[in-house]
Amino acid sequence: MNRKKTAGHLAALLTIIIWGTTFISTKILLVDFQPVEILFFRFIMGFLILFAVYPRRLKTADKKQELIFAAAGLSGVCLYYLLENIALTYTMASNVGVIISVAPFFTAILAHLFMKSEEKLRIHFFIGFIVAMVGILLISFNGVELKLNPLGDLLAFTAALIWAYYSILTRRIGSFGYPVILYTRRIFFYGILFMIPTLFFFDFQLDLSRFSNMAYLFNILYLGIGASALCFVTWNFAVNELGAVKTSVYLYMVPVITVVTSVMVLHEPLTFLAGMGTVLTLAGLFLSEKRTEKPS
């Protein structure tokens, strides 16, 4: 494995570790903030941070590239998070967690259909997917009664499909040769632009005085700087280096990170089912990531 591939795996791992802990910050902020307010503030902050870090202007080659940037912003920043948040109001968080974890499967299918250069689908990928999903089911429904809600679950499935679409788009954008910070910032710009009209439908309030509470300020900084500015850059870098399919498999680890964080930070007990689910999810991750390239 060369250095760029190793860097890609480390970037994906760092991203997932941070994304897997964001539920704590979101839970704290939801006391006084609407989900759409958290979403808007974190991506505005992420955009400003990326601009401060790398203030160069991105000049795209043509309108077609600009449309791809716009589609990435609409899918990965605006629609994915909005659909996920709306789904949480109709169905259980455990349902959403499991369904969102199907994104790597959708990514693999889309990559197979639209990106012939991506690694071909192998049997180990599907075996790994099944093993990981069993593990995620054990984690998500540990002590929770399974209840289906057609509307909420459908919204979550749609969000997973949209994230897969975003992964394919970022793989395409990475091939344009622009610096990752610059194209991530452009994606944020379009995501925020598409998000603005939705604010009028979700009781959005521009009340910055709420950030005088240091707990709120710290947690929005964590979401804006860490989970948005940093993580989207590292995720897009990983997609560029590893491909959309291999990078998306790391999403299996989000429930695992959530379990570990709950035990270490919130001091919640680690049950047998959660422990078994963690082991199976990691096993599924390794199976899906199994190298298939023939030696040269």
C-alpha positions, 0 to 999 in steps of 0.5 A: 500500500503506497503512502497516498492510499495509507493517507486516504485510509487515515483520513477516512478513519479520522472523519468517521471518528469525529462524525461518530461523536457529533451526536453528543454536540447535536444533543446538547444544541437541540435543547435551544436550537432547531435541527435546521439552525444547527445545520445552517450555522455549522456549514456557514462556519465551515465555509468561513473556516475553509475560506480563511485557511485557503482564500484563493478563488476557484476558477472552474473550467466550464459550466458543466463542472460548475453544475457538478459542484452544485449537484454535490452541494445540493446532495451532500450538504443540503438534502442529505442532512435535511432528509436525515433530520426530518426522518428523525422526527418520524421514526426512531433514531435506531432505524435511521442509524441502520438505514443510513448505514446502507449507503456503502451498498448504494455507493457500490451499485452507483459506482458500478453503473456510472464509474467503470474505473472504480474497483469491480464489485467482489463477493467479499464486499457483499459478505462484508456488507451483510456481516456489518449490517447484522452488527449494526442491527445488534448495536442499534436495536440493543434493548429497543423494540423494532418499530417501522415507520414507512414515511420516516424509514423511506426518508432515511433510505432516500438520505442514504441514496443521496449520500451515495450519489454525493460520494460518486460526485466527489469522486468525479470532482476529485478528477478535475485536479483542484485542491481539495480545500477549494472544491470542498468550499465550493460544495459548501457554497452551493449547499448553503445556497440551496439550504437558504430557501428551506429555512423559511419552512423550519422556524429558523431564527437568527438569534446569535445571543444563544452562543453566549452560552459557552456549552453551545459555543463550544459544540457549534465550533466542534460541528463547524470546524471539526465535523464540517470544515475538517471532516468534509475535506478529509472525506473528500480527500479519502474518496479521491485517493481510495475511491467512492466505494472503499471510502464509503465502507468506513460509514459502517464504523459510525455506530461503533464510534457512537457505542465507544463514545457512549461508554467512555463519555456518557458512562453508559454500560456496554451490553453483550449485544452491543459488544457483539455488534461492534465486533461484527461491524468491524469484521464486516468493514475489514471484509469489505475493504479486503484487497482484491488487486492482483500483484504486479 
